[in-house]
Amino acid sequence: MYYVPDGTMMCGFYECEDCDNRFLSLQIAPRLICPYCGEAPDMEVGPDDEMPVAHEAAKLLDVIEGEEEVEKMDALLSLAITGGDYDWL
């Protein structure tokens, strides 16, 4: 599959508020750092540096459960990106 590994039973369905991309993630949390436009902060700080803040712009829309449902959602989301085939519909 495109977003999550084969055999995934549960994943989170997210939408980024900054770039409007939708994606699936194995992590399930109310908010995540967007894999497209967000960057994980570098937590290595020096004595004169401020603590970095993680900008979690991706909001959880739904939790997808069941291997078949996860596979369908993954295929649907990947069609726009990969131009995959429509035979599964």
Order of alpha helices (4+ residues) and beta strands (2+ residues): beta-beta-beta-beta-alpha
